[in-house]
Amino acid sequence: MNRFIDRSGGGTRRLMAVLGAAAALMGTAGCSGILDADLPGRIPTELLDDPTVAATLATSVVADFECAYSNYVASVGIMSDQFLGASGNANAKDWGTKNIVENNAPNATAGCAQNFGAYTPLQTARFQSEDIAGRLGAWTDQEAGTALAPLIARTKVLGAYAYLILGEGYCAMRFDRANTILTPAQVLAIAETKFSEAITAAGALSGATGAELLNLARVGRARTRLNLKNNSGAAADAALVTAGFEFFATRSADIGTRNNDAFVVLTEQGHGSVAPEFRNFTVGGTADPRVVVRFGPDVNLSPNAFDGVTPLYVVTNKNETRAAPMRVASAIEAQLIRAEALGGQQAVDIVNARRTALSLPPYTGGTDDAAIRTLILDERNREFFAEGGQRTNDLLRHGIQWKIGNDQIGRPYGPASCLPLPIGERVEAGG
Amino acid sequence: MLLSTMRASRHGVRWAMLGVALVALAAAQPMPLAAQSNTISGTVSDSKTGRPLAEAIVRAGTGPTVRTNAAGRFTLANLSGTTAEVSVTRIGYQPHTETVNVGATDARILLTETVLKLDEVVVTGSAAETQKRSLGNAVGQLDLAATQLVAPSARIQEALSVAVPGLQIQRASGQVGTGAATRIRGVGSLSLSSEPIVFIDGVRADNRSGSTSIGFWGEDKPSRINDIDPNDIESIQVLKGPSASTLYGTEASNGVIQIITKRGAAGRPTWTTEFRAGANWLMSPEKVYEGIWYRDENTNEVKYFNIIENDKAVVGRSLFSTGTPLGGTMSVSGGSDAIRYFFSGSYDRDEGVVDYNWQNKFNGVSNLSYSAGETFKADLNIGFTRSKTRTASATQPVTTYVLWACPSSICQAGSGQAPNEAGRGYLDGTTFEAFEELEGYDELDRSRVGLTLNHRPISWFNHRLVLGGDFTANPSSVYFPRGSSASFGLPQGYKAVRNDRSSFLTFDYSVNGTASIGSRLVSQTSGGVQYYQRRIEQFGSTGEGFPIRGVNTVSGGGIRGATENPDFNFENKTLGVYFQQQLSYNNRFFITGAVRGDDNSAFGTNFDFVVYPKVSASWVISEEPFFASSSFLSTLKLRAAWGKAGQQPNVFAAVQTYGPSVGAGGTPTVTPLNVGNPDLKPEVTREIEAGIDASLFNDRMSLELTYYNKVTTDGILQAPISPSSGFPGSQFINVGQFSNKGVEIALDGSVLNGQDLKLNLRGSLALNTNKIDDLGQDAPLVSNAQLGTYHVNGLPIGGQFWKKPVSAEFGPVVDGNPTVINVMCEGGTDLGVGDGSTVPCATAPNLFYGQSIPKWLSSLSADVSWKRFRLVGVAEFQGGHWINDGNLSASHTFFLNSKAAVEQTDPIMVAYIRGPLANQTFAPGMMKGGFGKLRNLSLTYEMPNSLPRLFGATRGSLTLTGANLATLWLEQKGTYGARTVDPEVRRNTGNLHLTYNQESWPQYTRFLATVRLSF
C-alpha cells in the first residue's frame, strides 16, 4: 500500500508554526507526516514514469481498446437494423429504439463495466494509446528491459482504430477538451494519419508480430480511406493484406469488464432479438453459414426476449459466449473493401471467390453501380453480422435510414443515426 | 483493519463486563437509611411527563442542599418543626417552593419547565461550560429522554424530523433498516455530502447516510445515525451552520449534531424496563399502488387493472403483510458521588410490510463517570450495536413488477400475463412469491468508545481531553437461488458478499481559562487542537452460476470475482487548532471571537491550510435595569453571529490516479481513473445569523426567531469530466459561489395550565431559498443532463429544466397511431426562465421548473395532558419544491400504462410519446412535491403507584403510539391523471430529488404499545 497523499511539506508545518504553543502542548510539533493518507487501489500518475513497466503500459492500451470495442459493438449492434430492441429496461430500450439523444447518460459516461455506451471507453482508449506511446517513445530498450518498438507499434495501431470508430459512429467529436468540435470527416482524417504512423512503426518490425500489426493497420487505413471516399487508396491498402489474416479483441468470462458485451446484452440478457428479415440468410436457396440464427429455446434460452413479448432469436456462430473473441479486422474485410472500391466485375470476382470458399452459389446479377452497391452491402451484412460497427457504418455512409416508425410493440423509434456528441462536451466547448 | 475492529468489539464486551462488576459494587454500597421522623423524603418530577428529575437541588428553608438521585429521590434530614418550606431548583425548570410535612416519606414535587432555558449548558466545541445565554447563534435542542416517554420514535431521525426548525429529514424509504438524509438550512454543498457531522459524547461518529451495503438494492440504504437506540440518548443538540460550528472547522459547514447519551446519577440503583410491541402495515396498498391501464386485446377497450386487488381475488392475499415489531430495553443507573454508572441493553425486532423484511437489533451502552470533587472528572462511554437485517430489496424489488404490471399480451412494453394465469399480470409474470426466496442481508457490528477527562487544577483554569473511536463492520450479501425467476438476468444463481469497514478516531484537547476583570467583566479564553482520522475499507466477492439449486456460497459459483472499489478504500485526516476569546459583561452581554485553522489530507498539494474565523454577540436585554419587564415580554435575548466553516473534498479528489484493471489472459493493466485537481481547496461557507429568543405571557410562551444567510465560496462541484480528456468519471472543481437564505420561527406555548388539564402547542416554520450566485463562468454546468438538472447562475442549485409544453393539436392517424402538429412550448432563454412567449417545441428552450429541496418546512404539535393521560400529536408539512417522479414519466412515455398514455386523448401526452417532446424523458414526471403527514400520535397513561407496585416497581406508564397515520395534504397528487405513490420517496443521495417508487418503499404506518416500569 503506497502513501499517496503527502502533505508533509504543505500547510501542516506552517499551521503548526503559527499555532506552535498548542501543538507543542500536545507534542504534535514536527509531526510532519501526520496527514499522510493511504489510497489503496489507486495508482498516482507518477508511478507510470517507470521504464520497467513499459510492457504493462502497452498491455493496458490493448485492454482499454478491447473493452471499448466490446461496448461499441454491443451498443451500435442493438441500435442497427440487425436487431429489434426488445427490452423492458428503459436504458436498453433506448438503444434498441434509437432514442439516443445528446443528454443520454450511458452514451456519455458509461464505462467498461456497463454494457451500453462506448464514448467514454473509446476516448480513454484513444488517450491511453497516445499518452503511453509518448511514454514508451521516451525510453530506451535498455531502460525498459524489453524491445519497445513492437509495443509502440501495437499501441499506435489500436489508438488509430479508436479514432476510426469515433469518426465512423459519432455525429461530431471533440478531443482533449479543446474548444473545437470536429466533423466525422475531420476525425477520419486524423485516423488516417494515425494509421499511417502505425504502418510505419509496424513496418519496421520483423516476424509474426510485425506482420500482424501491419495487416491490422492496413485494414484500418483501408477502411478509413473508404469512409473518406478515397477508393484507390483504400483498395491499395487492402490489396496488401495477407490472405487469412484475422485480428480479434480477446474476451473472457471471468470479469465483467472483459465479457463479450454483444453476447451479454443480445443473447444472455436478451435485450435485443435478431430482426425477422435476417433470421434465415440464404444464397440461392443454400443456407448462408456466415449468419446462424436460432430461436431461444433451441439453444436453452427463453422463448421471449427481455421484454417478455418479443420472440428471442440469437446469433450462434459468433458472440456465442462471454469469452468469445470479437473480430476487429480481417483479410475478408480487406477484400470486401477492395470490392467496394474497385466496383464492377472486379467486385463480383472478389465476392464470388469468397462464396466459392463457402460453397455458396456465385453472384450472377448485374455489375452496374447500384447492383454492386446492393451486393456489397448485403455481403458485408452477412460477413460482419453482429459485429456492430460495420453494419451501422454501412447504413450511415450510404445514407440508409433504418428503424423508422414504431417498433414491434408499437413504441416509436427515435431520431438517432450516428451517435450524438454528449451534451457536456458541446456545452464545455461553447457550442 | 478487520482485526482492529474485532479487537474493538471484544474490548467493548470487556468494558461491559467491567461495568456489570461496578454495578454490583455500587449496588452493594450502603444506602441511606430509610426516612426518620425528622426527615422529609420524596420525589422531584417533571410536571408534564412525570419523569423523575435527577440533579435537582432541594433544601428546606435555609438549610443545607441535597441533590436528587437518578430516580428523582431526595431526603432532607435533621429537620425541626412539623412542616418545612421545601424549595427546589433545577436548570431548565422554574424554581418551586411548597410546604411539606416533616416526616413525609413520599412527597411528590412537580417542577415546570421554563419555556426559555437561557442558563442551560450547551456543547460548543470548546472546553468552557457555555450557557445558552452567551451564544450568538441558535442551537437546536431535543430532550429526547423526555420525548421518548410520551411520543416515542423508533429511530433517531424520526425524532429529529420535527424537533429542530431548519433541520429536514428526507425520508427516502419506508423499508425496515433504511434511513434518511439529514439537511440543515438547505443545500450544504453542490456535490459533497450535505450531511451534518455527528458527535456521540464528544467523539466523531460515522455520519454516513446511504451506506454501501450490498444487501439493499439501489438507493434504499441505512443511515448510520439510526444505529443508536433512541432510548439510550439523553439529549441532542444541533449547531445549524458555520456561525455556530466554526470551532469544528473543516467538515462542519453542514452543521453539527451532538448526541449525549444518558449518564448515571448518585443514589441507589434505579432499574428501568420497557417493553414494546405493535404492528407495521401499509395503509390501503391498493390505493397507494393505484393500478395500471391497458387496452383489451380483443375488444380494444381501455381497462383498469389493480394487481393487489387481483392477487387478493386469485390467491387470497397480497404481497403486503403486517409486521409485528417487538422489543425491550433494560437499564440501570446510580452510583455514589465519586462513581456513577448507566448501563443499558435493548433488543428490537422490527418487521416491514413484506414478510421477508425484518431486522434484529441489539444495543448496549455502558457509561461510567468518576469525579474527584470539583477538580477532576472522567467519563468513559462505551456503546455497541449489533444488527441483522433482511432487506426487502435484494434486487430491484417487487414494487417494480407491480408498477409495470400488464394483464394483456399487447402491453406496449413489458410482458403480458392474464390476471388469472400463473403470472397474474405481473411484469414478466414474476409474482411476489418469487421475491420471497431472494435473500438480501445487512449486518452491523458497531462499537464506539470515548474517554473524556476534565481537569480543573485551579479555579480559573480547566482543560479537557477527549479520546475515542467509532468502529463499524458492515457485512452484507445478496443471494439469488439458481432458477429464480426474480433474479434479474441471473437465472443460474448468484451470490455476492461485501464487507464495509470504517473507523473514526478522535483526539481533542482543549484548554479554558476564566478571569474576572473588575466586578462586572469576565474574560474566558479557550484554545485547543483536534485530530480526526476517518478510514473506510470495502471489499467483496461474487459467485455466479451454481451447479444446482441449493448451492449458496460464492465459491459455489462457476464464475467468481473479487472487488475492492477504490472509491470506498481510503483514509482522511484532519488536524485543526483553534483559539477563542469571550468577554461577558454582567452575565448579560457577551461577545465572542474565535479563529480555527485546519489542514486536511485531501487538500490539493498546491493549497495551504485554511482558516475559519467567527464572531458573535448576545445580549439578554430583558435583564437590564432599563428594561421594563412586562407580563407580555418576560425575557428577551438578542443575538447575532458570523462565522465560517468548511468542507473538504473527497479524499482522493486532488490526486490524478490510474486504477488497476485486467487485460487478456488475466494480465494486470492500468487504466485512467481520476483526473484529479491539484488546485483543489475546501469549500468555505460563511454565515451570518441574527435573531431573538423571548418568553412571552408570563413565561408561558417562547419565541425563537432567526434569520440566516449562508454563502459558500469555492463551492466544490463534482463536474462530469469531459471524456475527451481521456479520463472517465468526474472531477472535483472549485466553482464560484452559492447561497442559502432563510428564516426560522418556533413558537412554544402553554395554552392551558390547569391543575388537571394542560395544553401545550408548538409550531415551527423554516423558510429556505438557495441560488447559484456566480459559477465563475456564464455557461451552465451540467449536474445530471438525463434528469434535466443544471447549475445556472441566478437560479437554485441543481435546478430542473425541461421544455414546457403549452398547446398541441392532433394530426392525422399514422399506422393506427395518433400524431400531433403545432406543438408549442413556452419560449425564453435555454436553461433559463420562460418569458411567456410560445415557440415550436422542436426548437424550444429548456426552462426552469423549480428547486428540488423544500422552500418551507413546518411542524405543528399539540400536547394535552389530563390527570394521568397525555396525548401528543405531531404533524409535518413541507413544500415549495419540485420533484421528479421517474415512475410517472416512465408510466406515461415508456411503459405506457397510465390512462393518459393508453387513451392518448391529450395531444401533449402524444407529443411526449411520439412527438417533438419524445426526448424529454423525465419531464412528464415533474410535479410539485409538497405534502403534510401526521407523523406521530401518542397517548400515555401514567399508572397510579399501586399498579406498578404489583410488579414490585415504583413507577409505570403505558404509551400507545401511531406513526404515519395519515397524509394530510398533497401539493400535487400526480401528473396527467396518474397518482404518485409517495412524494416522499427519493433517492437517498445527493441534492437531487428523483423519486423512483419502483425501487423503493413508501412510509408505512406503525402502531406501538410501550410499557415502562421503574424499580
Boltz contact constraints between the chains, C-beta under 6 A:
constraints:
  - contact:
      token1: [A, 4]
      token2: [B, 655]
      max_distance: 6.0
  - contact:
      token1: [A, 5]
      token2: [B, 601]
      max_distance: 6.0
  - contact:
      token1: [A, 7]
      token2: [B, 601]
      max_distance: 6.0
  - contact:
      token1: [A, 11]
      token2: [B, 599]
      max_distance: 6.0
  - contact:
      token1: [A, 11]
      token2: [B, 608]
      max_distance: 6.0
  - contact:
      token1: [A, 11]
      token2: [B, 609]
      max_distance: 6.0
  - contact:
      token1: [A, 12]
      token2: [B, 599]
      max_distance: 6.0
  - contact:
      token1: [A, 15]
      token2: [B, 597]
      max_distance: 6.0
  - contact:
      token1: [A, 15]
      token2: [B, 599]
      max_distance: 6.0
  - contact:
      token1: [A, 15]
      token2: [B, 609]
      max_distance: 6.0
  - contact:
      token1: [A, 19]
      token2: [B, 577]
      max_distance: 6.0
  - contact:
      token1: [A, 22]
      token2: [B, 527]
      max_distance: 6.0
  - contact:
      token1: [A, 22]
      token2: [B, 529]
      max_distance: 6.0
  - contact:
      token1: [A, 22]
      token2: [B, 577]
      max_distance: 6.0
  - contact:
      token1: [A, 26]
      token2: [B, 509]
      max_distance: 6.0
  - contact:
      token1: [A, 26]
      token2: [B, 529]
      max_distance: 6.0
  - contact:
      token1: [A, 34]
      token2: [B, 575]
      max_distance: 6.0
  - contact:
      token1: [A, 35]
      token2: [B, 573]
      max_distance: 6.0
  - contact:
      token1: [A, 35]
      token2: [B, 599]
      max_distance: 6.0
  - contact:
      token1: [A, 35]
      token2: [B, 601]
      max_distance: 6.0
  - contact:
      token1: [A, 37]
      token2: [B, 571]
      max_distance: 6.0
  - contact:
      token1: [A, 37]
      token2: [B, 573]
      max_distance: 6.0
  - contact:
      token1: [A, 37]
      token2: [B, 601]
      max_distance: 6.0
  - contact:
      token1: [A, 38]
      token2: [B, 571]
      max_distance: 6.0
  - contact:
      token1: [A, 39]
      token2: [B, 570]
      max_distance: 6.0
  - contact:
      token1: [A, 39]
      token2: [B, 652]
      max_distance: 6.0
  - contact:
      token1: [A, 40]
      token2: [B, 569]
      max_distance: 6.0
  - contact:
      token1: [A, 41]
      token2: [B, 564]
      max_distance: 6.0
  - contact:
      token1: [A, 41]
      token2: [B, 566]
      max_distance: 6.0
  - contact:
      token1: [A, 41]
      token2: [B, 569]
      max_distance: 6.0
  - contact:
      token1: [A, 42]
      token2: [B, 566]
      max_distance: 6.0
  - contact:
      token1: [A, 42]
      token2: [B, 652]
      max_distance: 6.0
  - contact:
      token1: [A, 42]
      token2: [B, 657]
      max_distance: 6.0
  - contact:
      token1: [A, 43]
      token2: [B, 657]
      max_distance: 6.0
  - contact:
      token1: [A, 43]
      token2: [B, 658]
      max_distance: 6.0
  - contact:
      token1: [A, 43]
      token2: [B, 670]
      max_distance: 6.0
  - contact:
      token1: [A, 44]
      token2: [B, 655]
      max_distance: 6.0
  - contact:
      token1: [A, 44]
      token2: [B, 657]
      max_distance: 6.0
  - contact:
      token1: [A, 45]
      token2: [B, 656]
      max_distance: 6.0
  - contact:
      token1: [A, 59]
      token2: [B, 663]
      max_distance: 6.0
  - contact:
      token1: [A, 59]
      token2: [B, 667]
      max_distance: 6.0
  - contact:
      token1: [A, 59]
      token2: [B, 669]
      max_distance: 6.0
  - contact:
      token1: [A, 60]
      token2: [B, 669]
      max_distance: 6.0
  - contact:
      token1: [A, 60]
      token2: [B, 670]
      max_distance: 6.0
  - contact:
      token1: [A, 63]
      token2: [B, 661]
      max_distance: 6.0
  - contact:
      token1: [A, 63]
      token2: [B, 663]
      max_distance: 6.0
  - contact:
      token1: [A, 63]
      token2: [B, 669]
      max_distance: 6.0
  - contact:
      token1: [A, 64]
      token2: [B, 671]
      max_distance: 6.0
  - contact:
      token1: [A, 88]
      token2: [B, 413]
      max_distance: 6.0
  - contact:
      token1: [A, 88]
      token2: [B, 414]
      max_distance: 6.0
  - contact:
      token1: [A, 90]
      token2: [B, 894]
      max_distance: 6.0
  - contact:
      token1: [A, 101]
      token2: [B, 919]
      max_distance: 6.0
  - contact:
      token1: [A, 103]
      token2: [B, 785]
      max_distance: 6.0
  - contact:
      token1: [A, 103]
      token2: [B, 786]
      max_distance: 6.0
  - contact:
      token1: [A, 105]
      token2: [B, 786]
      max_distance: 6.0
  - contact:
      token1: [A, 111]
      token2: [B, 728]
      max_distance: 6.0
  - contact:
      token1: [A, 119]
      token2: [B, 723]
      max_distance: 6.0
  - contact:
      token1: [A, 120]
      token2: [B, 723]
      max_distance: 6.0
  - contact:
      token1: [A, 120]
      token2: [B, 728]
      max_distance: 6.0
  - contact:
      token1: [A, 123]
      token2: [B, 723]
      max_distance: 6.0
  - contact:
      token1: [A, 123]
      token2: [B, 724]
      max_distance: 6.0
  - contact:
      token1: [A, 124]
      token2: [B, 672]
      max_distance: 6.0
  - contact:
      token1: [A, 124]
      token2: [B, 726]
      max_distance: 6.0
  - contact:
      token1: [A, 124]
      token2: [B, 728]
      max_distance: 6.0
  - contact:
      token1: [A, 127]
      token2: [B, 726]
      max_distance: 6.0
  - contact:
      token1: [A, 174]
      token2: [B, 724]
      max_distance: 6.0
  - contact:
      token1: [A, 175]
      token2: [B, 724]
      max_distance: 6.0
  - contact:
      token1: [A, 176]
      token2: [B, 724]
      max_distance: 6.0
  - contact:
      token1: [A, 177]
      token2: [B, 722]
      max_distance: 6.0
  - contact:
      token1: [A, 177]
      token2: [B, 724]
      max_distance: 6.0
  - contact:
      token1: [A, 177]
      token2: [B, 725]
      max_distance: 6.0
  - contact:
      token1: [A, 250]
      token2: [B, 664]
      max_distance: 6.0
  - contact:
      token1: [A, 253]
      token2: [B, 559]
      max_distance: 6.0
  - contact:
      token1: [A, 255]
      token2: [B, 561]
      max_distance: 6.0
  - contact:
      token1: [A, 255]
      token2: [B, 662]
      max_distance: 6.0
  - contact:
      token1: [A, 269]
      token2: [B, 489]
      max_distance: 6.0
  - contact:
      token1: [A, 308]
      token2: [B, 415]
      max_distance: 6.0
  - contact:
      token1: [A, 308]
      token2: [B, 428]
      max_distance: 6.0
  - contact:
      token1: [A, 309]
      token2: [B, 415]
      max_distance: 6.0
  - contact:
      token1: [A, 409]
      token2: [B, 412]
      max_distance: 6.0
  - contact:
      token1: [A, 410]
      token2: [B, 412]
      max_distance: 6.0
  - contact:
      token1: [A, 411]
      token2: [B, 412]
      max_distance: 6.0
  - contact:
      token1: [A, 412]
      token2: [B, 914]
      max_distance: 6.0
  - contact:
      token1: [A, 423]
      token2: [B, 785]
      max_distance: 6.0
  - contact:
      token1: [A, 424]
      token2: [B, 720]
      max_distance: 6.0
  - contact:
      token1: [A, 424]
      token2: [B, 722]
      max_distance: 6.0
  - contact:
      token1: [A, 424]
      token2: [B, 782]
      max_distance: 6.0
  - contact:
      token1: [A, 425]
      token2: [B, 722]
      max_distance: 6.0
  - contact:
      token1: [A, 425]
      token2: [B, 724]
      max_distance: 6.0
  - contact:
      token1: [A, 427]
      token2: [B, 779]
      max_distance: 6.0
  - contact:
      token1: [A, 428]
      token2: [B, 722]
      max_distance: 6.0
